[in-house]
Amino acid sequence: SAGGHNGLKSIQQCIGSQDYKRLKIGIDRSSVIPVIDWVLQKFSKDQLPMINEAIDKSVKALDDFVKGVPFYNISSLYSSK
């Protein structure tokens, strides 16, 4: 499901389905900043190494997907909390 995400709702409306693969990068939550402000703020310099790692993992996962690696395997390899 779109999980309240308007961008995903728009994709689902355009393709007429909820059946698609997606790449998600988590951002955690702040205990003091409202969610909308938290997700829209710029990353700090201290966060850049984590962002770069997430980008590197995303590129590898997408490369595997394009090469036909089963989605379940990709999900197992690259998912972490």
Residue, then its C-alpha position, 0 to 999 in steps of 0.5 A: s500500500a501507499g502507507g500514506h505517502n502521496g507520491l506512492k498514491s500517485i504512482q498507484q493511480c497512474i499504473g492502476s495497481q499496487d503491484y510493483k517493486r520499490l526501493k525504500i530508504g529509511i530515515d528513522r524518526s525524531s522524538v522532538i521534531p514533527v515528522i513533516d519537518w524531519v523528512l523535509q530538512k537537509f541532511s547534516k554533514d555528519q549524516l553524509p557517510m550514512i547517506n553515501e552508504a545507502i546510495d551505494k547499497s541502493v545502486k547494488a540492489l538496483d543492479d541486481f534487480v536489472k540483472g534478474v536476481p530474484f526480488y526475494n534474494i535482493s530483499s534479503l541481501y540489502s534490507s537492514k534496520 
